[in-house]
């Protein structure tokens, strides 16, 4: 949830006085109801709360020996109920080239006594990289200061930014090969990426 410059909180005082004094953002985690239908898993998107760049999805569910078939649907609705038409008697479905964002898989089983409960499975896809961003080195890129400050920031419209990682190397012909990867780094360099924040 993002509050902008146009956000308002109006008092119920007959004059709709704007009472918004400060703003901050919020992150809310959607908690789906527990499965009441078949237990769903995915070898491609196994964590329902993690963002994946892969757009092809494989979903499987535990087969119930009494099930005569399954009805399922994939959409953007967190809670939905598939129709009463059997889509498959198997226990697997593949989706290809799914778009970015949050999708939900809903499935129910047809048993001897009729249709059972519904299971909801969340799928998070973000195949678009964060926006490109400049790196600002202060006081400048050439300085006698041995500990300059490095500033950076970017945005990601779909999944947001989890963290930044940096790698520092001493630039020189003896330290880089044609593809830019580092070799024989001197002491004081960072030979692998480490998590960092700006500045």
C-alpha positions in Angstrom: 0.0 0.0 0.0 1.5 3.3 -1.0 0.4 6.7 0.2 1.1 9.6 -2.3 1.1 13.4 -2.2 -2.6 13.2 -3.2 -3.6 10.9 -0.3 -6.0 12.4 2.2 -7.6 11.5 5.6 -10.7 13.5 6.0 -12.3 14.1 9.4 -16.1 13.6 9.8 -16.5 17.1 11.1 -18.9 18.4 8.6 -16.1 20.2 6.7 -14.0 17.2 5.6 -10.9 18.7 7.2 -7.8 17.0 5.9 -6.1 15.4 9.0 -3.3 13.5 7.3 0.0 14.6 9.0 2.4 11.9 8.0 2.6 8.9 5.6 4.4 5.6 5.3 4.1 2.5 3.2 2.9 -1.0 4.3 3.4 -4.5 3.1 0.6 -6.9 3.6 0.9 -10.7 3.2 -2.2 -12.4 1.8 -3.1 -15.5 3.9 -5.1 -18.0 1.9 -7.5 -20.4 3.7 -6.1 -23.8 4.4 -6.6 -26.4 1.7 -9.9 -28.1 1.8 -9.5 -29.9 -1.5 -6.5 -31.8 -3.0 -3.0 -30.9 -1.6 -1.3 -28.9 -4.3 2.5 -28.7 -4.9 4.8 -27.3 -7.6 8.3 -28.3 -8.6 8.7 -25.0 -10.4 7.1 -22.6 -7.9 7.3 -24.5 -4.6 7.1 -21.5 -2.2 3.8 -19.6 -2.5 5.3 -16.5 -0.9 8.4 -16.3 -3.1 8.7 -14.5 -6.4 10.0 -16.5 -9.4 11.2 -15.4 -12.8 10.2 -18.7 -14.5 7.0 -18.2 -16.5 6.3 -21.9 -17.1 4.6 -23.7 -14.2 4.0 -27.3 -13.3 1.4 -28.0 -10.6 0.6 -31.4 -9.2 -1.8 -32.6 -6.5 -2.2 -35.7 -4.4 -4.6 -38.2 -6.1 -7.5 -39.3 -4.0 -8.4 -42.9 -4.7 -12.1 -42.1 -4.5 -11.8 -39.1 -6.8 -13.6 -39.5 -10.2 -12.0 -36.3 -11.6 -10.9 -32.8 -10.8 -12.1 -29.3 -11.8 -9.6 -26.4 -11.7 -9.1 -22.9 -12.8 -6.1 -20.4 -12.9 -6.9 -16.7 -12.6 -6.1 -13.5 -10.7 -8.8 -14.1 -8.0 -7.5 -15.0 -4.5 -10.6 -17.0 -3.7 -12.6 -18.6 -6.5 -14.5 -21.9 -7.1 -14.0 -24.0 -10.2 -17.1 -25.0 -12.1 -18.7 -28.5 -11.7 -17.2 -29.9 -14.9 -14.3 -32.5 -14.7 -11.2 -31.0 -16.4 -8.9 -34.0 -15.8 -8.7 -37.4 -14.1 -4.9 -37.0 -13.8 -3.0 -35.2 -11.1 -0.9 -32.7 -13.0 -1.3 -29.5 -15.1 1.3 -27.3 -17.0 0.9 -23.7 -17.8 3.3 -22.0 -20.3 4.3 -18.3 -20.6 2.2 -17.1 -17.7 2.3 -13.3 -17.3 3.9 -11.4 -14.5 2.1 -10.8 -11.3 0.1 -12.8 -8.8 -2.0 -15.7 -10.0 -4.1 -18.3 -8.1 -4.8 -21.9 -8.9 -8.0 -23.3 -7.6 -8.9 -27.0 -7.6 -11.6 -29.3 -6.3 -12.2 -33.1 -6.6 -15.4 -35.0 -7.6 -15.8 -37.9 -5.1 -18.5 -40.5 -4.6 -20.6 -38.1 -2.6 -20.2 -35.1 -5.0 -17.8 -32.2 -5.2 -15.4 -31.6 -2.3 -13.8 -28.4 -1.0 -11.5 -26.1 -2.9 -7.7 -25.7 -2.5 -6.2 -22.3 -3.5 -2.5 -22.1 -4.5 -0.7 -18.8 -5.0 1.9 -18.2 -7.8 4.2 -15.2 -7.9 6.0 -14.4 -11.2 8.2 -11.4 -11.9 10.3 -11.9 -15.0 11.0 -8.2 -15.5 14.2 -6.9 -14.0 14.3 -3.8 -11.8 14.7 -0.5 -13.5 18.2 0.5 -14.5 19.8 3.0 -12.2 22.8 5.2 -11.9 25.5 4.7 -9.3 26.6 8.0 -7.6 30.1 7.9 -6.1 30.9 10.9 -3.8 32.9 13.0 -3.7 33.7 11.8 -7.3 34.7 8.7 -9.2 38.4 10.0 -8.9 39.4 10.9 -5.4 42.1 10.7 -2.9 39.6 9.7 -0.3 40.1 6.0 0.5 36.5 5.5 1.7 34.2 7.2 -0.8 30.4 6.9 -0.5 28.4 5.0 -3.1 24.7 5.8 -3.5 22.2 3.7 -5.5 18.5 3.2 -5.7 16.0 1.6 -8.1 12.4 0.4 -8.3 10.7 -2.8 -9.3 7.0 -2.4 -10.1 5.9 -6.0 -9.5 7.8 -7.7 -6.7 9.7 -4.7 -5.3 13.4 -4.7 -4.2 14.4 -7.3 -1.6 18.0 -6.3 -1.3 21.1 -5.1 -3.2 24.3 -7.0 -3.7 27.6 -5.4 -4.6 31.0 -6.7 -5.8 34.1 -4.5 -5.6 37.2 -5.2 -7.7 40.3 -3.3 -8.5 40.2 -2.4 -12.2 43.3 -3.2 -14.1 44.4 -5.4 -17.0 45.8 -8.0 -14.6 42.5 -8.3 -12.8 40.0 -8.6 -15.5 39.5 -10.9 -18.5 37.6 -10.0 -21.7 34.1 -10.9 -20.4 34.6 -8.7 -17.4 35.0 -11.5 -14.8 37.7 -11.1 -12.2 40.8 -13.2 -11.9 43.7 -13.1 -9.4 42.1 -10.3 -7.3 44.4 -8.4 -5.0 43.7 -8.2 -1.2 41.1 -5.7 -0.4 38.9 -6.6 -3.2 35.6 -8.5 -2.8 35.8 -11.6 -5.0 32.0 -12.3 -4.6 28.8 -10.4 -4.2 27.8 -9.3 -0.7 24.6 -7.8 0.5 24.7 -4.0 0.9 22.5 -1.0 1.4 22.9 2.6 0.1 25.1 4.5 0.9 
